[in-house]
């Protein structure tokens, strides 16, 4: 049995071409990726965006793709693949080679015990029958899977799909009391950054009193903001996107900026409202990812 080791860490990449919004967790370049799909809120025709012939995971499911570099497409169906998460082996259901996209396809519920185990695993090995075993790194794997869930879950919810039992949905942002109109400074800022009219999607904005002055503040995630001519946000890199926080105490000007993979307002244990931001290892080395951070007058911190 040959064994190959691939020394990298997990990352997340997101996209929204108007047909589907997707987030993929992977050690990119190794041939295995875990992806969520959510029908884009832009509602562009799938034929126009090229998604009409793609393999799509339904809401609250993950698509796992394997390349032929990991599993030879001969035969075209395999039922002898096991993924070892630490010491536990998970025999995968029958996987099918897709000639159209050139990869092996598998769809499993996000609540599958295997994904739960992967959240805190220290070892991950893909066993190909008796032929070969591939060992993957586990650094940032749990954070990457969580970031993928957090990307698709709000869109699934907005589409009206109820969360299944055992799924911890992303908490909804508590709306500010009374009617609240998004300040014109937010749109003006986006237009300046885009050098033209910016399209701010519904999932890009959240509101809540983060600076504790009694007035709602606005959080804008550039993952759902498009500049003229864009089909994918130019303010997103391979994984992280720009995030701007417009504070009422600053007159919604001089916004606080940070990079991250997903952002949401959440209650702090103290009862105050704070921000929770996801990110890759480089971002999480600078901020407390997935911790609820409070505004201290200068920045968001624990």
C-alpha positions as a printed NumPy array, in Angstrom:
array([[  0.   ,   0.   ,   0.   ],
       [  1.516,   3.334,  -1.036],
       [  0.999,   6.318,   1.229],
       [  1.333,   9.963,   0.205],
       [  1.397,  12.974,   2.519],
       [  0.444,  16.502,   1.433],
       [  1.859,  19.273,   3.692],
       [ -0.606,  22.174,   3.494],
       [ -3.496,  23.657,   5.518],
       [ -7.22 ,  24.039,   4.874],
       [ -8.636,  27.19 ,   3.326],
       [-12.049,  28.436,   2.167],
       [-12.951,  29.928,  -1.2  ],
       [-16.331,  31.485,  -1.955],
       [-18.056,  32.611,  -5.129],
       [-21.434,  33.831,  -6.368],
       [-21.892,  34.081, -10.127],
       [-25.59 ,  34.84 ,  -9.891],
       [-26.626,  31.223, -10.458],
       [-25.253,  29.61 ,  -7.308],
       [-23.335,  30.874,  -4.32 ],
       [-20.709,  28.356,  -3.21 ],
       [-18.127,  27.924,  -0.5  ],
       [-15.431,  25.253,  -0.653],
       [-13.176,  24.013,   2.136],
       [-10.077,  22.22 ,   0.927],
       [ -6.359,  21.81 ,   0.976],
       [ -6.298,  23.311,  -2.495],
       [ -4.272,  21.474,  -5.068],
       [ -4.683,  18.086,  -3.408],
       [ -7.78 ,  16.888,  -5.238],
       [-10.374,  16.838,  -2.435],
       [-12.861,  19.6  ,  -1.639],
       [-16.001,  19.969,   0.466],
       [-18.539,  22.418,  -0.965],
       [-21.929,  23.873,  -0.103],
       [-24.268,  25.248,  -2.781],
       [-27.037,  27.818,  -2.351],
       [-29.185,  29.225,  -5.132],
       [-27.955,  32.776,  -5.57 ],
       [-30.236,  35.575,  -4.427],
       [-29.434,  37.238,  -7.765],
       [-31.644,  34.564,  -9.417],
       [-29.821,  34.572, -12.757],
       [-30.847,  31.75 , -15.147],
       [-28.693,  28.666, -14.606],
       [-28.13 ,  28.262, -18.345],
       [-26.679,  31.791, -18.398],
       [-24.284,  31.068, -15.533],
       [-23.285,  27.568, -16.642],
       [-24.713,  25.752, -13.606],
       [-27.428,  23.814, -15.463],
       [-25.174,  20.764, -15.958],
       [-23.251,  20.867, -12.693],
       [-23.552,  18.556,  -9.7  ],
       [-25.365,  20.534,  -6.996],
       [-25.713,  19.576,  -3.349],
       [-29.207,  20.329,  -1.996],
       [-29.697,  22.652,   0.999],
       [-27.995,  21.485,   4.199],
       [-25.807,  19.024,   2.298],
       [-22.136,  19.033,   1.358],
       [-20.71 ,  17.943,  -1.976],
       [-17.387,  16.129,  -1.677],
       [-15.306,  16.015,  -4.815],
       [-12.283,  13.78 ,  -5.414],
       [ -9.939,  14.087,  -8.388],
       [ -8.646,  11.219, -10.482],
       [ -5.216,  11.922,  -9.004],
       [ -6.575,  10.507,  -5.745],
       [ -8.901,   7.813,  -7.143],
       [ -8.438,   6.371, -10.633],
       [-11.721,   6.381, -12.643],
       [-11.475,   2.667, -13.358],
       [-14.017,   1.405, -12.532],
       [-16.397,   4.379, -12.63 ],
       [-18.175,   3.442,  -9.412],
       [-16.462,   2.688,  -6.114],
       [-17.868,   1.441,  -2.808],
       [-14.553,   0.638,  -1.121],
       [-13.474,   4.146,  -0.094],
       [-12.967,   4.89 ,   3.607],
       [-12.169,   8.209,   5.241],
       [-10.39 ,   7.774,   8.554],
       [-10.975,  10.649,  10.97 ],
       [ -8.528,  10.087,  13.793],
       [ -9.051,   6.404,  14.64 ],
       [-12.595,   6.092,  13.257],
       [-13.142,   4.876,   9.706],
       [-16.172,   6.148,   7.769],
       [-16.976,   3.946,   4.786],
       [-18.283,   6.294,   2.124],
       [-21.457,   5.494,   0.159],
       [-20.948,   4.47 ,  -3.443],
       [-19.241,   7.273,  -5.334],
       [-19.686,   7.913,  -9.054],
       [-17.159,   9.289, -11.52 ],
       [-18.566,  12.289, -13.413],
       [-17.149,  12.411, -16.913],
       [-18.743,  15.813, -17.446],
       [-16.813,  17.636, -14.707],
       [-13.937,  15.17 , -14.363],
       [-14.208,  14.255, -10.694],
       [-15.776,  11.804,  -8.268],
       [-19.033,  13.041,  -6.707],
       [-20.456,  12.359,  -3.267],
       [-23.233,  14.238,  -1.443],
       [-23.808,  13.879,   2.298],
       [-25.909,  15.803,   4.869],
       [-24.02 ,  18.499,   6.759],
       [-25.169,  16.739,   9.943],
       [-23.313,  13.522,   9.028],
       [-21.238,  12.215,  11.934],
       [-18.126,  12.262,   9.772],
       [-18.246,  16.056,   9.406],
       [-18.827,  16.44 ,  13.138],
       [-15.732,  14.355,  13.816],
       [-13.702,  16.397,  11.316],
       [-14.335,  19.57 ,  13.314],
       [-11.717,  18.592,  15.899],
       [ -9.725,  15.827,  14.209],
       [ -5.949,  15.615,  14.361],
       [ -5.575,  13.085,  11.533],
       [ -7.348,  12.543,   8.199],
       [ -6.58 ,   9.641,   5.868],
       [ -8.384,   8.663,   2.654],
       [ -8.121,   4.896,   2.098],
       [ -8.643,   3.765,  -1.52 ],
       [ -9.634,   0.11 ,  -1.183],
       [ -6.405,  -1.829,  -0.724],
       [ -4.552,   0.271,  -3.291],
       [ -3.409,   3.437,  -1.599],
       [ -3.901,   5.825,   1.315],
       [ -3.644,   9.595,   1.161],
       [ -3.014,  11.543,   4.353],
       [ -4.244,  15.132,   4.545],
       [ -3.3  ,  17.822,   7.046],
       [ -5.906,  18.881,   9.574],
       [ -4.654,  22.381,  10.342],
       [ -7.621,  24.83 ,  10.114],
       [ -9.953,  22.032,   8.93 ],
       [-12.591,  22.597,  11.6  ],
       [-12.597,  26.372,  11.073],
       [-12.839,  25.911,   7.306],
       [-15.834,  23.568,   7.539],
       [-17.548,  25.954,   9.937],
       [-16.917,  28.869,   7.568],
       [-18.51 ,  26.912,   4.698],
       [-21.624,  26.267,   6.818],
       [-21.791,  29.909,   7.807],
       [-21.595,  31.032,   4.194],
       [-24.496,  28.938,   2.875],
       [-26.771,  28.706,   5.926],
       [-28.144,  32.291,   5.776],
       [-28.949,  31.883,   2.073],
       [-30.672,  28.538,   2.642],
       [-32.709,  30.178,   5.404],
       [-33.639,  33.157,   3.211],
       [-34.767,  30.694,   0.562],
       [-37.186,  29.214,   3.077],
       [-35.459,  25.884,   3.731],
       [-35.807,  24.875,   7.397],
       [-32.7  ,  23.626,   9.16 ],
       [-32.708,  19.854,   9.774],
       [-32.545,  18.338,  13.237],
       [-29.009,  18.396,  14.561],
       [-27.947,  21.408,  12.512],
       [-26.935,  24.477,  14.465],
       [-28.209,  27.286,  12.229],
       [-26.451,  30.608,  12.042],
       [-28.263,  32.861,  14.549],
       [-30.252,  35.59 ,  12.908],
       [-29.236,  39.154,  13.546],
       [-31.611,  40.881,  15.921],
       [-33.193,  43.731,  13.956],
       [-32.955,  47.223,  15.399],
       [-36.103,  48.516,  17.056],
       [-38.317,  50.45 ,  14.69 ],
       [-37.853,  51.02 ,  10.986],
       [-34.257,  51.532,   9.89 ],
       [-33.145,  52.89 ,   6.549],
       [-29.616,  52.025,   5.485],
       [-27.56 ,  55.242,   5.701],
       [-26.676,  56.809,   2.353],
       [-23.027,  56.832,   3.457],
       [-22.91 ,  53.034,   3.017],
       [-23.965,  53.068,  -0.639],
       [-21.781,  56.116,  -1.325],
       [-18.759,  54.351,   0.179],
       [-19.35 ,  51.24 ,  -1.966],
       [-19.77 ,  53.38 ,  -5.086],
       [-16.463,  55.14 ,  -4.418],
       [-14.656,  51.849,  -3.897],
       [-16.136,  50.502,  -7.146],
       [-15.569,  53.69 ,  -9.147],
       [-19.198,  53.326, -10.175],
       [-22.591,  52.121,  -8.923],
       [-22.168,  49.134,  -6.595],
       [-24.811,  46.416,  -6.311],
       [-25.15 ,  45.608,  -2.62 ],
       [-26.859,  42.232,  -2.22 ],
       [-29.386,  41.403,   0.467],
       [-26.985,  39.16 ,   2.367],
       [-24.228,  41.798,   2.417],
       [-25.719,  43.968,   5.17 ],
       [-26.488,  43.488,   8.862],
       [-27.52 ,  46.063,  11.447],
       [-27.253,  46.333,  15.228],
       [-26.032,  48.646,  17.971],
       [-22.375,  47.667,  18.166],
       [-20.946,  50.887,  19.617],
       [-23.659,  51.11 ,  22.308],
       [-24.876,  54.62 ,  21.521],
       [-28.503,  53.589,  21.052],
       [-28.356,  53.819,  17.246],
       [-27.987,  50.945,  14.761],
       [-24.652,  50.391,  13.067],
       [-24.181,  48.688,   9.701],
       [-21.895,  45.755,   8.777],
       [-21.158,  45.208,   5.077],
       [-19.612,  41.957,   3.804],
       [-18.17 ,  42.463,   0.324],
       [-18.807,  38.817,  -0.606],
       [-22.245,  39.965,  -1.837],
       [-21.235,  43.337,  -3.29 ],
       [-20.538,  43.61 ,  -6.998],
       [-18.914,  46.47 ,  -8.875],
       [-19.936,  47.24 , -12.489],
       [-19.059,  44.373, -14.812],
       [-18.244,  41.906, -12.015],
       [-19.705,  38.427, -11.589],
       [-17.593,  37.815,  -8.463],
       [-16.658,  40.41 ,  -5.886],
       [-13.341,  42.045,  -6.625],
       [-12.957,  42.698,  -2.905],
       [-12.557,  38.993,  -2.143],
       [ -9.328,  37.073,  -2.427],
       [ -8.97 ,  33.314,  -2.615],
       [-10.976,  33.026,   0.602],
       [-11.206,  36.211,   2.658],
       [-13.356,  39.192,   1.724],
       [-13.297,  42.81 ,   2.847],
       [-15.681,  43.684,   5.687],
       [-16.606,  47.246,   6.639],
       [-18.387,  48.349,   9.81 ],
       [-20.146,  51.731,   9.671],
       [-20.628,  53.052,  13.2  ],
       [-23.303,  55.622,  14.05 ],
       [-20.925,  57.187,  16.586],
       [-18.657,  58.03 ,  13.64 ],
       [-21.509,  59.358,  11.524],
       [-21.286,  56.191,   9.392],
       [-17.993,  57.549,   8.013],
       [-14.406,  56.339,   8.457],
       [-15.583,  52.732,   8.548],
       [-13.723,  50.029,  10.468],
       [-12.173,  47.565,   7.991],
       [-11.133,  43.944,   8.396],
       [-10.744,  40.802,   6.27 ],
       [-12.672,  37.609,   6.944],
       [-14.747,  34.69 ,   5.699],
       [-18.251,  35.503,   6.877],
       [-19.345,  37.925,   9.598],
       [-22.386,  38.126,  11.863],
       [-23.586,  40.121,  14.832],
       [-23.959,  37.99 ,  17.954],
       [-24.623,  38.516,  21.652],
       [-21.52 ,  38.58 ,  23.834],
       [-21.647,  36.64 ,  27.168],
       [-21.855,  40.067,  28.813],
       [-25.165,  40.675,  27.041],
       [-23.709,  43.311,  24.693],
       [-23.874,  42.949,  20.935],
       [-20.619,  42.04 ,  19.198],
       [-19.153,  40.709,  15.964],
       [-18.101,  37.171,  15.078],
       [-15.775,  36.916,  12.078],
       [-14.413,  33.802,  10.391],
       [-11.23 ,  33.624,   8.379],
       [ -8.236,  31.7  ,   7.14 ],
       [ -5.116,  31.112,   9.231],
       [ -3.505,  34.397,   8.145],
       [ -6.536,  36.414,   9.262],
       [ -7.064,  34.442,  12.45 ],
       [ -3.476,  35.185,  13.452],
       [ -4.5  ,  38.846,  13.715],
       [ -8.045,  38.657,  15.117],
       [ -9.922,  36.249,  17.387],
       [-11.793,  34.284,  14.73 ],
       [-15.144,  32.762,  15.712],
       [-15.095,  34.607,  19.052],
       [-17.62 ,  37.354,  19.764],
       [-15.649,  40.607,  19.744],
       [-16.812,  43.949,  21.204],
       [-16.13 ,  47.49 ,  20.03 ],
       [-13.712,  49.175,  22.439],
       [-13.712,  52.603,  20.833],
       [-10.846,  51.782,  18.484],
       [-11.322,  48.227,  17.253],
       [-13.268,  45.013,  17.774],
       [-11.563,  42.759,  20.315],
       [-12.432,  40.091,  22.872]])
